[in-house]
Amino acid sequence: MNPPRFGPVQPDSANLLANYLFSEGSGATANDVATGNSEQDGTLITGSTSPIWQPVDGPATSLALNGTSGLIS
């Protein structure tokens, strides 16, 4: 069986502490959908090599990190 190409992965654990879908598509926040509040939301750190939202095949976006200095805090 092939998983769906687009859409969130359903968490399997009741003990999940955080779940970041990275589906916002714009802005400087990665929302934590596990808790239902904004206490654990991530902030995209801005600078010369900031993470950027990039369109991907289909109706989705992804977050591009450079592997060294693009951060989510």
WODAWO-V248742 format. One record per backbone hydrogen bond with DSSP energy under -1.0 kcal/mol. CO is the residue of the C=O (numbers start at 1). NH is the residue of the N-H. E is the energy in kcal/mol with one decimal. If there is no record, write none. Layout:
co->CO nh->NH e->E
co->CO nh->NH e->E
This chain:
co->13 nh->16 e->-1.1
co->19 nh->33 e->-2.9
co->28 nh->44 e->-2.4
co->30 nh->42 e->-3.2
co->38 nh->41 e->-1.2
co->42 nh->30 e->-2.9
co->43 nh->73 e->-2.9
co->47 nh->50 e->-1.1
co->52 nh->64 e->-3.2
co->54 nh->62 e->-2.6
co->60 nh->56 e->-1.7
co->62 nh->54 e->-2.9
co->64 nh->52 e->-1.6
co->71 nh->45 e->-2.3
